[in-house]
Amino acid sequence: MAFPTLTGLKKFINYQHMKSFNKFEPMMIKIDDKISIPESKISFQGIRAQGSGGQNVNKVSSAVHLRFDIHESGLPGRVKDKLLSLNDQRISKNGILVIKAQNFRSREKNKEDALNRLQKILQSVLFSKKKRKKTKPKKSVVAKRLDKKIKHGRIKESRKKVEY
């Protein structure tokens, strides 16, 4: 029996880590250090991809619809409120976030892509932007600008026709 190569072993270990065999420990999707979502709260549905691609697109359901119910998610209240207040067409009136992934030919890669996009949406809601500090220009800068305007106005006035 031949031993697997190191890269093959790494791929096998990563695959085994991603695949959850124990039913008592569901796979968690990490959003933040404190917040994670069990994969059981997310549903996937295989659909046929749109667009060109020949016979493969017409036969195989490789695209994925990810459905995430915000109300049933177990997220903190402030995160739920921010998600529901987003002006995003992917969030229905019932509070269900639907992400369609069809960039890849395989269903597994599309599923992974949809999970990454869900993670980015949730992370964008968690971190709020810093509020902008209003600043005023310095008095010396304002004075310099006004002096420059006056000087430029005098130059333009000196170009006028001379009246006799």
PLY file of the C-alpha trace (Angstrom):
ply
format ascii 1.0
element vertex 164
property float x
property float y
property float z
element edge 163
property int vertex1
property int vertex2
end_header
0.00 0.00 0.00
1.42 3.36 -1.03
1.30 6.26 1.36
-0.47 9.39 0.13
1.59 12.42 -0.74
1.70 15.32 1.67
-0.55 17.49 -0.49
-3.01 14.64 -0.94
-3.02 14.06 2.81
-3.64 17.77 3.46
-6.56 17.74 1.02
-7.98 14.63 2.73
-7.65 16.18 6.21
-9.22 19.47 5.06
-12.08 17.58 3.42
-12.64 15.49 6.53
-12.59 18.64 8.67
-15.17 20.35 6.45
-17.42 17.31 6.40
-19.33 16.87 9.63
-19.73 13.19 10.50
-20.94 13.67 14.06
-24.61 14.56 14.17
-24.29 15.97 17.68
-21.73 18.60 16.63
-23.14 20.53 13.67
-20.72 22.44 11.46
-20.60 26.10 12.50
-20.08 28.99 10.10
-17.94 31.58 11.82
-18.96 35.21 11.29
-17.10 36.85 14.15
-15.10 35.82 17.21
-18.33 35.70 19.22
-20.97 34.95 16.57
-21.31 31.77 14.55
-24.24 30.10 12.81
-24.94 26.36 12.73
-25.22 25.01 9.21
-28.60 23.53 10.15
-30.08 27.08 10.07
-29.12 27.39 6.40
-30.90 25.49 3.63
-29.54 24.78 0.17
-31.46 23.96 -2.96
-29.88 22.86 -6.22
-31.21 24.65 -9.30
-30.24 24.83 -12.94
-27.83 27.61 -13.80
-28.76 30.31 -16.29
-26.87 31.50 -19.33
-24.74 29.87 -21.94
-22.72 26.77 -21.22
-24.00 24.14 -23.58
-25.33 20.75 -22.68
-23.94 20.75 -19.10
-26.05 23.75 -18.07
-29.22 22.19 -19.46
-28.72 18.81 -17.77
-27.11 19.46 -14.38
-28.47 21.42 -11.42
-25.16 22.95 -10.41
-26.36 26.37 -9.23
-27.35 26.77 -5.58
-30.02 28.78 -3.76
-28.98 29.48 -0.18
-31.88 30.35 2.12
-31.24 31.90 5.52
-34.16 32.78 7.80
-33.09 35.87 9.74
-35.83 35.57 12.38
-34.99 31.92 13.19
-31.22 32.37 12.99
-30.36 32.88 16.65
-28.37 36.02 15.87
-28.33 38.88 18.40
-31.24 41.33 18.11
-29.17 44.28 16.91
-27.71 42.18 14.07
-31.18 40.98 13.04
-32.49 44.55 13.03
-29.60 45.79 10.89
-30.06 42.90 8.45
-33.79 43.50 8.12
-33.27 47.25 7.66
-30.88 46.71 4.72
-32.28 47.84 1.39
-31.36 44.60 -0.33
-33.53 42.81 -2.87
-32.20 39.44 -1.68
-34.03 39.83 1.65
-37.75 39.05 1.39
-40.52 40.71 3.39
-40.70 37.55 5.51
-37.07 38.03 6.56
-35.53 35.29 4.42
-32.19 36.02 2.76
-31.80 34.23 -0.59
-28.40 34.04 -2.27
-28.07 32.51 -5.73
-24.62 31.15 -6.60
-23.94 29.96 -10.14
-20.39 31.13 -10.91
-18.82 27.66 -10.94
-19.55 24.40 -12.75
-19.69 22.27 -9.60
-22.38 22.42 -6.95
-19.82 22.18 -4.11
-17.94 25.30 -5.25
-21.21 27.18 -5.72
-22.27 26.16 -2.21
-18.97 27.38 -0.82
-19.33 30.64 -2.78
-22.83 31.19 -1.38
-21.59 30.59 2.18
-18.75 33.08 1.67
-21.20 35.68 0.38
-23.51 35.11 3.36
-20.53 35.52 5.67
-19.56 38.82 3.98
-23.11 40.18 4.28
-23.25 39.33 7.97
-19.79 40.80 8.60
-20.73 44.02 6.81
-23.69 44.42 9.16
-21.58 43.76 12.27
-19.03 46.48 11.69
-20.34 50.02 11.41
-18.38 52.77 9.72
-16.73 55.46 11.80
-18.63 58.68 11.95
-16.94 61.48 10.00
-15.49 64.32 12.04
-16.44 67.72 10.67
-13.40 69.90 10.11
-12.94 73.57 9.32
-10.13 75.03 7.26
-7.55 77.06 9.20
-7.93 80.85 9.27
-4.58 81.30 7.54
-5.71 79.06 4.66
-8.96 81.03 4.26
-7.05 84.35 4.30
-4.55 83.06 1.74
-7.37 81.95 -0.59
-9.14 85.33 -0.31
-5.90 87.22 -0.99
-5.33 85.07 -4.07
-8.88 85.83 -5.27
-8.38 89.59 -4.80
-5.05 89.50 -6.63
-6.55 87.51 -9.53
-9.49 89.97 -9.70
-7.08 92.94 -9.95
-5.22 91.22 -12.80
-8.49 90.67 -14.68
-9.60 94.24 -14.05
-6.35 95.56 -15.54
-7.22 93.77 -18.82
-10.34 95.89 -19.37
-10.50 98.56 -22.09
-9.34 101.93 -20.99
-11.99 104.65 -21.26
-10.79 108.17 -22.29
0 1
1 2
2 3
3 4
4 5
5 6
6 7
7 8
8 9
9 10
10 11
11 12
12 13
13 14
14 15
15 16
16 17
17 18
18 19
19 20
20 21
21 22
22 23
23 24
24 25
25 26
26 27
27 28
28 29
29 30
30 31
31 32
32 33
33 34
34 35
35 36
36 37
37 38
38 39
39 40
40 41
41 42
42 43
43 44
44 45
45 46
46 47
47 48
48 49
49 50
50 51
51 52
52 53
53 54
54 55
55 56
56 57
57 58
58 59
59 60
60 61
61 62
62 63
63 64
64 65
65 66
66 67
67 68
68 69
69 70
70 71
71 72
72 73
73 74
74 75
75 76
76 77
77 78
78 79
79 80
80 81
81 82
82 83
83 84
84 85
85 86
86 87
87 88
88 89
89 90
90 91
91 92
92 93
93 94
94 95
95 96
96 97
97 98
98 99
99 100
100 101
101 102
102 103
103 104
104 105
105 106
106 107
107 108
108 109
109 110
110 111
111 112
112 113
113 114
114 115
115 116
116 117
117 118
118 119
119 120
120 121
121 122
122 123
123 124
124 125
125 126
126 127
127 128
128 129
129 130
130 131
131 132
132 133
133 134
134 135
135 136
136 137
137 138
138 139
139 140
140 141
141 142
142 143
143 144
144 145
145 146
146 147
147 148
148 149
149 150
150 151
151 152
152 153
153 154
154 155
155 156
156 157
157 158
158 159
159 160
160 161
161 162
162 163
